[in-house]
Amino acid sequence: MFKTRLILFLTNTDFSNCFKKQSSWIHEISEVGVTVRQLTGSEAEEAHCMNAAEWIACLLEFQIKYENHEHLGQCPDRSVIDQAYKQQFSQKLGYLKMLPQSEFNLIYLDYLKLNSQLFTHIELSVNNDGFVVQRGADDAPIARHRPSAVW
């Protein structure tokens, strides 16, 4: 006869280091003519990115704008119909992809500085597999979310 034995372990776990100190939701943040806005879920789904470089370019396209800049002066208008939104997205993304690496890197540094101030509970970044949730437990694997895999 087989005997089954159930043992429960009690552990005290401190999750306070997994989450940022809660702060108020900010829709966008500006500093010296540079504005970064929050990324929406639909934008993340529409990106269809295949690697970290594409994710970074798309995040810049969706979220950053520079005051009085010919190509980066606006973020895509979320209130327009799908076709117009995709056209705005394509034009700005095309411009970003044509930039010299040094100029692209400077834009990315502006983005990182401001975007990190928009995080309220968790910190996000990207890698080749999609979004990465930072600040996990010491022995936990990095949490990843690839929007295209949801559907």
Backbone hydrogen bonds in HBPLUS format (Angstrom, degrees):
<---DONOR---> <-ACCEPTOR-->    atom                        ^
c    i                          cat <-CA-CA->   ^        H-A-AA   ^      H-
h    n   atom  resd res      DA  || num        DHA   H-A  angle D-A-AA Bond
n    s   type  num  typ     dist DA aas  dist angle  dist       angle   num
A0018-CYS N   A0015-PHE O   2.96 MM   3  5.32 156.8  2.01 113.8 121.5     1
A0020-LYS N   A0121-HIS O   2.78 MM 101  4.94 165.3  1.80 135.9 139.7     2
A0038-GLN N   A0027-HIS O   2.92 MM  11  5.64 152.3  1.99 162.3 157.3     3
A0029-ILE N   A0036-VAL O   2.89 MM   7  5.56 156.9  1.94 153.3 159.8     4
A0036-VAL N   A0029-ILE O   2.94 MM   7  5.56 160.0  1.98 157.7 162.8     5
A0031-GLU N   A0034-VAL O   2.84 MM   3  5.36 152.0  1.92 149.6 159.0     6
A0034-VAL N   A0031-GLU O   3.04 MM   3  5.36 157.3  2.09 115.2 122.6     7
A0067-GLU N   A0033-GLY O   2.74 MM  34  4.93 168.5  1.76 154.5 158.0     8
A0035-THR N   A0065-LYS O   2.90 MM  30  5.33 168.7  1.91 159.2 161.8     9
A0065-LYS N   A0035-THR O   2.89 MM  30  5.33 144.5  2.01 153.2 160.0    10
A0037-ARG N   A0063-GLN O   2.92 MM  26  5.00 151.4  2.01 132.1 140.7    11
A0044-ALA N   A0040-THR O   3.11 MM   4  6.46 156.9  2.17 148.1 154.3    12
A0045-GLU N   A0041-GLY O   2.98 MM   4  6.26 151.2  2.06 147.0 155.0    13
A0046-GLU N   A0042-SER O   2.95 MM   4  6.09 149.7  2.04 143.0 150.9    14
A0047-ALA N   A0043-GLU O   3.15 MM   4  6.21 129.6  2.42 143.8 154.6    15
A0055-TRP N   A0051-ASN O   3.04 MM   4  6.35 159.1  2.08 153.4 160.0    16
A0056-ILE N   A0052-ALA O   2.91 MM   4  6.14 163.9  1.94 156.0 159.3    17
A0057-ALA N   A0053-ALA O   3.08 MM   4  6.30 166.5  2.10 148.6 152.1    18
A0058-CYS N   A0054-GLU O   2.91 MM   4  6.09 162.1  1.94 151.8 156.9    19
A0059-LEU N   A0055-TRP O   2.83 MM   4  6.04 157.9  1.88 153.6 160.0    20
A0060-LEU N   A0056-ILE O   3.00 MM   4  6.23 161.3  2.03 152.8 157.5    21
A0061-GLU N   A0057-ALA O   2.95 MM   4  6.16 158.1  2.00 145.2 151.8    22
A0062-PHE N   A0058-CYS O   2.86 MM   4  6.08 163.6  1.89 155.2 158.2    23
A0063-GLN N   A0059-LEU O   2.93 MM   4  5.86 156.4  1.99 148.1 154.5    24
A0064-ILE N   A0060-LEU O   3.04 MM   4  5.32 167.3  2.06 139.4 142.7    25
A0066-TYR N   A0072-LEU O   2.64 MM   6  5.59 158.4  1.69 142.2 150.1    26
A0069-HIS N   A0066-TYR O   3.29 MM   3  5.53 142.7  2.44 137.3 128.4    27
A0080-VAL N   A0077-ASP O   3.42 MM   3  5.95 170.8  2.43 115.2 117.8    28
A0085-TYR N   A0081-ILE O   3.01 MM   4  6.23 159.9  2.05 158.3 164.8    29
A0086-LYS N   A0082-ASP O   2.90 MM   4  6.14 162.5  1.93 154.8 158.9    30
A0087-GLN N   A0083-GLN O   3.03 MM   4  6.26 147.4  2.14 142.8 151.8    31
A0088-GLN N   A0084-ALA O   2.99 MM   4  6.27 161.1  2.03 149.5 153.8    32
A0089-PHE N   A0085-TYR O   2.89 MM   4  6.12 163.0  1.92 152.7 158.0    33
A0090-SER N   A0086-LYS O   2.87 MM   4  6.02 162.1  1.91 145.5 150.0    34
A0091-GLN N   A0087-GLN O   3.03 MM   4  6.22 162.4  2.06 152.2 156.2    35
A0092-LYS N   A0088-GLN O   3.16 MM   4  6.34 172.6  2.17 154.9 156.5    36
A0093-LEU N   A0089-PHE O   2.92 MM   4  5.98 161.8  1.96 152.9 159.0    37
A0094-GLY N   A0090-SER O   2.88 MM   4  5.89 154.5  1.94 143.0 150.1    38
A0095-TYR N   A0091-GLN O   3.11 MM   4  6.38 152.1  2.20 143.1 150.0    39
A0096-LEU N   A0092-LYS O   3.02 MM   4  6.33 163.5  2.04 151.1 154.9    40
A0097-LYS N   A0093-LEU O   2.96 MM   4  6.17 157.8  2.01 151.7 157.3    41
A0098-MET N   A0095-TYR O   3.10 MM   3  5.29 140.1  2.27 102.0 113.4    42
A0099-LEU N   A0096-LEU O   3.30 MM   3  5.45 156.8  2.36 103.6 110.4    43
A0103-GLU N   A0100-PRO O   3.05 MM   3  5.48 121.7  2.41 109.6 123.2    44
A0104-PHE N   A0100-PRO O   3.01 MM   4  6.28 165.3  2.03 160.7 165.6    45
A0105-ASN N   A0101-GLN O   2.87 MM   4  6.03 157.7  1.92 150.2 156.1    46
A0106-LEU N   A0102-SER O   3.20 MM   4  6.45 148.5  2.31 137.9 145.1    47
A0107-ILE N   A0103-GLU O   3.14 MM   4  6.49 156.1  2.20 149.2 155.0    48
A0108-TYR N   A0104-PHE O   2.92 MM   4  6.22 157.2  1.97 150.6 157.7    49
A0109-LEU N   A0105-ASN O   2.91 MM   4  6.17 149.9  2.00 146.5 154.2    50
A0110-ASP N   A0106-LEU O   3.11 MM   4  6.42 155.9  2.17 144.9 150.6    51
A0111-TYR N   A0107-ILE O   2.93 MM   4  6.21 158.4  1.98 149.6 156.0    52
A0112-LEU N   A0108-TYR O   2.85 MM   4  6.12 165.3  1.87 155.0 157.7    53
A0113-LYS N   A0109-LEU O   3.11 MM   4  6.25 164.4  2.14 148.5 152.1    54
A0114-LEU N   A0110-ASP O   3.20 MM   4  6.45 166.1  2.22 152.7 155.5    55
A0115-ASN N   A0111-TYR O   2.71 MM   4  5.67 167.0  1.73 164.1 168.7    56
A0116-SER N   A0112-LEU O   3.17 MM   4  5.94 158.8  2.22 139.9 144.3    57
A0117-GLN N   A0114-LEU O   3.00 MM   3  5.40 144.2  2.13 108.8 119.2    58
A0118-LEU N   A0115-ASN O   2.91 MM   3  5.24 158.4  1.96 111.7 119.0    59
A0134-GLN N   A0123-GLU O   2.75 MM  11  5.20 172.1  1.76 157.5 159.8    60
A0125-SER N   A0132-VAL O   2.90 MM   7  5.08 142.4  2.04 140.3 151.1    61
A0132-VAL N   A0125-SER O   2.66 MM   7  5.08 156.2  1.71 143.1 142.0    62
A0127-ASN N   A0130-GLY O   2.90 MM   3  5.48 151.7  1.98 152.4 161.6    63
A0130-GLY N   A0127-ASN O   3.11 MM   3  5.48 170.4  2.12 117.7 120.7    64
A0131-PHE N   A0145-HIS O   2.86 MM  14  5.06 152.1  1.93 152.4 144.0    65
A0145-HIS N   A0131-PHE O   2.99 MM  14  5.06 147.7  2.09 132.3 138.7    66
A0133-VAL N   A0143-ALA O   2.93 MM  10  5.32 161.9  1.97 149.0 154.6    67
A0140-ALA N   A0137-ALA O   3.17 MM   3  5.17 155.7  2.23 105.3 112.8    68
A0149-ALA N   A0146-ARG O   2.87 MM   3  5.53 147.1  1.98 122.0 131.6    69
A0150-VAL N   A0147-PRO O   3.03 MM   3  5.41 152.7  2.11 111.3 119.4    70
